[in-house]
């Protein structure tokens, strides 16, 4: 996970207040620390900006023209349960009732008379909450993905065992046959069974080895491009069968290329996004995932004209997890999403 200084570079704050002096001073102060800050000067403007789902923290004045802070929160909570809200007032003793804070899921309250340093402490607390929420959500994705992998691998093992069983039956038949021509045909059939099973079991072995490494906290573990594809296919195989939507993975990597950096968590995130796409894609269609690289980054790129059908809140949740993953960023452009993983300068290729 990113350290605090790295994390706040990706934390977007909306500062909404009708006091021009306060908003100018606070805006400058927060930007000097390293936060990305947008401003709104009334409740309606604040609500319009918040509906974009581009913010992790909202600092809302309790008394604003148009819609007051409580009315803005009531509206935004209808669609966004995740944003961290700090309600502010310049009137000492005007703290909102505890029932209101619980009902609207307001994380904190700031009395402006306590000063800007106090506000900074509350924002630090909010950033930590934001990061903890991401860690919990990512852990859920990991648990689900690992369960899907186990199911997919179990299916592969079952199919291989059935094939081995069929091969043994043919072997017994050959042993009881006296006709040389029939024996030759049976032996060729056995060879096909065992060659297929050998390839299948080797694939399972590679996938299991990669999974064991991915399940550790070693984010610097390097992963062969081929193994990356095996893990992604194992995670998504059950969802693909259920939805009838295929995944086509194309690799454009250098020979013997090994992906490292934030690949562990990035795999779980990209698979969660593909699962969402599989559920809105039409049966029989295909989602394209390409894995490529340049001198500085690895890229996991999804192409699908159904990206706009994913719930905005769900995409926001997935994309915000990327903010917490070391060396990783996400870009959405029309019908494609690109997850980029920064290479480390000391990678062993």
C-alpha positions in Angstrom: 0.0 0.0 0.0 1.1 3.6 -0.6 2.4 5.7 2.2 0.5 8.8 3.4 2.4 11.3 1.2 1.7 9.2 -1.9 -1.9 8.5 -1.0 -2.9 12.2 -0.5 -1.8 13.0 -4.1 -4.8 10.9 -5.2 -7.2 12.2 -2.6 -9.7 14.7 -4.1 -11.4 17.1 -1.7 -14.5 19.2 -2.4 -14.5 22.4 -0.2 -18.0 24.0 -0.2 -18.5 27.2 1.7 -20.1 30.7 1.0 -17.4 32.5 3.0 -15.0 33.8 0.4 -12.1 34.5 2.8 -12.4 31.1 4.5 -12.6 29.2 1.3 -9.6 31.0 -0.2 -7.4 30.5 2.9 -8.4 26.8 3.3 -8.0 26.1 -0.3 -4.4 27.4 -0.4 -3.5 25.6 2.9 -4.7 22.2 1.7 -3.1 22.5 -1.7 0.2 23.4 0.0 0.0 20.1 1.9 -0.5 18.2 -1.3 -4.3 17.6 -1.6 -6.3 18.1 -4.8 -9.0 20.6 -3.9 -12.1 21.9 -5.8 -14.3 24.6 -4.5 -18.0 25.3 -4.5 -19.7 28.5 -3.2 -23.2 27.3 -2.6 -25.2 24.1 -1.9 -26.4 23.5 -5.5 -23.0 23.9 -7.0 -21.6 21.5 -4.3 -24.2 18.9 -5.1 -23.6 19.1 -8.9 -19.9 18.5 -8.3 -20.4 15.7 -5.8 -22.6 13.8 -8.2 -19.6 13.3 -10.5 -18.3 10.8 -7.8 -14.7 12.2 -8.2 -14.2 13.1 -4.6 -13.1 11.0 -1.6 -13.7 13.8 1.0 -16.3 16.6 1.2 -15.9 19.6 3.5 -19.4 21.1 3.6 -20.5 24.2 5.3 -23.6 23.7 7.4 -25.2 27.0 6.4 -25.0 27.7 2.6 -27.4 29.6 0.3 -29.6 27.4 -1.9 -29.2 24.0 -0.3 -27.6 23.9 3.1 -25.0 21.3 4.1 -27.5 18.8 5.5 -29.7 19.0 2.4 -26.6 18.4 0.2 -25.6 15.4 2.2 -29.2 14.0 2.2 -29.2 14.1 -1.7 -25.7 12.8 -2.2 -26.2 9.9 0.2 -28.9 8.6 -2.1 -26.2 7.5 -4.6 -22.9 7.7 -2.8 -22.4 5.9 0.5 -18.6 5.9 0.4 -17.6 9.6 0.4 -16.2 10.8 3.7 -18.1 13.9 4.9 -16.9 16.6 7.3 -19.6 19.1 8.2 -18.4 22.6 9.1 -19.8 25.6 10.8 -18.5 29.0 11.9 -20.9 29.2 14.8 -19.5 27.7 18.0 -22.1 25.5 19.6 -24.0 24.8 16.4 -22.9 21.2 16.2 -25.5 19.0 14.4 -27.4 16.5 16.5 -25.9 13.1 16.9 -29.0 11.6 15.3 -28.4 13.7 12.1 -24.8 12.5 11.9 -25.8 8.9 12.3 -28.7 9.1 9.8 -26.7 10.8 7.1 -23.5 8.9 7.8 -21.4 12.1 8.5 -17.9 11.0 9.6 -16.9 14.2 11.4 -17.8 17.7 12.4 -15.5 20.8 12.3 -16.0 24.0 14.2 -14.1 26.6 12.2 -13.4 28.6 15.3 -11.0 25.8 16.4 -8.6 26.8 13.5 -7.2 25.3 10.3 -4.7 23.0 12.1 -7.6 21.2 13.7 -9.3 20.8 10.3 -6.0 19.3 9.1 -6.1 16.6 11.8 -9.7 15.8 10.9 -8.7 15.4 7.2 -5.7 13.1 8.2 -8.2 11.0 10.1 -10.5 11.0 7.0 -7.7 9.9 4.7 -6.9 7.0 7.1 -10.6 6.0 7.1 -10.6 6.1 3.3 -7.5 3.9 3.1 -8.9 1.4 5.6 -12.1 1.2 3.6 -10.1 0.4 0.5 -8.1 -2.3 2.3 -11.3 -3.9 3.5 -12.9 -3.8 0.1 -9.8 -5.1 -1.6 -9.6 -8.0 0.9 -13.2 -8.9 -0.1 -12.3 -8.9 -3.8 -9.2 -11.1 -3.0 -11.3 -13.6 -1.0 -13.9 -13.9 -3.8 -11.2 -14.1 -6.5 -9.3 -16.8 -4.6 -12.6 -18.8 -4.2 -13.2 -18.5 -7.9 -9.7 -19.7 -8.7 -10.1 -22.7 -6.5 -13.4 -23.6 -8.1 -11.9 -23.2 -11.6 -8.8 -25.3 -10.8 -11.0 -28.0 -9.2 -13.0 -28.2 -12.4 -9.7 -28.5 -14.4 -8.5 -31.3 -12.1 -11.8 -33.1 -12.3 -11.7 -33.0 -16.1 -8.1 -34.2 -16.1 -8.9 -37.1 -13.7 -11.9 -38.1 -15.9 -9.6 -38.1 -18.9 -6.9 -40.1 -17.0 -9.6 -42.6 -16.1 -10.7 -43.0 -19.7 -7.0 -43.5 -20.6 -6.6 -46.3 -18.1 -9.7 -48.0 -19.5 -8.2 -47.9 -23.0 -4.9 -49.2 -21.6 -6.7 -52.2 -20.1 -8.4 -52.8 -23.5 -5.1 -52.7 -25.3 -3.6 -55.3 -22.9 -6.5 -57.6 -23.7 -6.3 -57.1 -27.5 -4.4 -59.4 -29.7 -4.9 -57.6 -33.0 -1.7 -55.5 -33.7 -3.6 -52.8 -35.8 -6.2 -52.3 -33.0 -3.4 -52.1 -30.5 -1.7 -49.4 -32.5 -4.8 -47.4 -32.7 -5.5 -47.8 -29.0 -1.9 -46.8 -28.1 -2.2 -43.6 -30.2 -5.5 -42.8 -28.4 -3.7 -43.4 -25.0 -0.9 -41.0 -26.1 -3.4 -38.3 -26.9 -5.0 -38.8 -23.5 -1.8 -38.6 -21.6 -0.3 -35.7 -23.6 -3.5 -33.7 -23.0 -3.4 -34.5 -19.3 0.3 -33.7 -19.0 -0.3 -30.3 -20.5 -3.3 -29.7 -18.3 -1.6 -30.7 -15.1 1.4 -28.6 -15.9 -0.9 -25.6 -16.4 -2.6 -26.3 -13.1 0.8 -26.6 -11.4 1.9 -23.2 -12.8 -1.3 -21.6 -11.7 -1.2 -23.0 -8.2 2.5 -21.9 -7.8 1.6 -18.4 -8.9 -1.5 -18.3 -6.6 0.6 -19.3 -3.6 3.0 -16.4 -4.4 0.1 -14.0 -5.1 -1.5 -14.9 -1.7 1.4 -13.5 0.2 2.0 -9.8 1.0 5.1 -9.7 -1.2 4.1 -7.0 -3.6 7.6 -7.2 -5.2 7.1 -10.8 -6.4 7.7 -11.0 -10.1 5.2 -12.9 -12.2 5.7 -14.2 -15.8 3.3 -12.8 -18.3 2.0 -16.3 -19.1 1.3 -17.0 -15.4 -0.6 -13.7 -15.2 -2.9 -14.9 -17.9 -3.4 -18.3 -16.2 -4.4 -16.6 -12.9 -6.8 -14.2 -14.6 -8.4 -17.1 -16.6 -8.7 -19.2 -13.4 -10.4 -16.3 -11.5 -12.9 -15.6 -14.3 -13.6 -19.1 -15.7 -16.7 -19.7 -13.6 -18.1 -16.2 -14.3 -17.5 -16.7 -18.0 -19.4 -20.1 -17.9 -22.2 -18.5 -15.9 -22.7 -15.5 -18.1 -21.7 -17.0 -21.5 -19.3 -14.2 -22.1 -15.8 -15.1 -23.2 -12.5 -13.4 -22.2 -9.9 -13.0 -25.0 -6.5 -12.2 -23.5 -3.8 -10.9 -25.8 -0.2 -10.5 -24.7 2.3 -8.1 -26.2 5.3 -8.6 -24.0 9.0 -9.0 -24.5 10.2 -12.6 -24.4 10.7 -13.9 -20.8 9.0 -10.7 -19.6 8.1 -10.7 -15.9 5.6 -8.3 -14.4 6.3 -6.9 -10.9 5.4 -3.9 -8.8 1.7 -3.8 -7.7 0.6 -6.7 -9.9 -0.8 -8.7 -6.9 -3.6 -6.4 -6.1 -3.9 -5.1 -9.6 -4.9 -8.6 -10.8 -7.8 -8.8 -8.3 -9.0 -5.3 -9.3 -8.9 -5.9 -13.1 -10.8 -9.2 -12.6 -13.5 -7.5 -10.5 -14.0 -5.0 -13.3 -14.2 -7.7 -16.0 -16.7 -9.6 -13.8 -18.9 -6.5 -13.8 -18.6 -6.3 -17.6 -19.5 -9.9 -18.0 -22.8 -9.3 -16.2 -23.8 -6.5 -18.5 -22.4 -8.0 -21.8 -24.6 -10.1 -24.0 -24.3 -13.9 -23.9 -21.9 -15.1 -26.6 -19.9 -11.9 -26.8 -16.3 -11.5 -26.0 -14.4 -9.0 -23.7 -10.9 -8.2 -24.8 -8.0 -7.8 -22.3 -4.6 -6.9 -23.6 -1.4 -7.0 -21.6 1.4 -4.8 -23.0 4.5 -2.9 -21.8 6.8 0.0 -22.6 10.0 1.1 -20.9 8.3 2.5 -17.9 5.0 0.6 -17.4 3.0 -2.6 -17.8 -0.6 -2.1 -19.1 -3.7 -4.1 -18.6 -6.3 -2.7 -21.1 -9.9 -3.7 -21.4 -12.0 -3.0 -24.5 -15.7 -3.1 -24.2 -18.6 -1.0 -25.5 -20.5 -1.9 -22.4 -18.3 0.1 -20.0 -20.9 2.8 -19.8 -23.5 0.2 -18.4 -21.5 -0.5 -15.3 -23.0 1.4 -12.4 -21.1 4.6 -11.8 -20.9 3.9 -8.1 -19.4 0.4 -8.7 -16.8 1.8 -11.2 -15.9 4.5 -8.7 -15.4 1.9 -6.0 -13.2 -0.2 -8.2 -11.2 2.8 -9.5 -10.6 4.3 -6.1 -9.0 1.0 -4.9 -6.3 1.6 -7.5 -5.4 4.8 -5.7 -4.3 2.6 -2.8 -2.1 0.2 -4.8 1.5 1.0 -5.1 2.8 2.1 -8.5 -0.6 1.7 -10.1 -3.1 4.0 -11.8 -6.3 3.7 -13.9 -7.6 5.7 -16.9 -11.0 5.4 -18.5 -11.4 6.5 -22.1 -14.6 5.9 -24.0 -14.8 2.1 -24.5 -11.6 1.2 -22.7 -10.1 1.1 -19.3 -6.3 1.0 -18.9 -4.7 -0.1 -15.7 -1.0 0.9 -15.7 1.6 -0.6 -13.3 4.9 1.3 -13.0 8.1 -0.7 -13.5 10.7 -0.6 -10.9 14.1 0.6 -12.0 15.9 -2.4 -10.5 13.7 -5.1 -12.1 15.4 -8.2 -13.1 14.2 -9.0 -16.6 
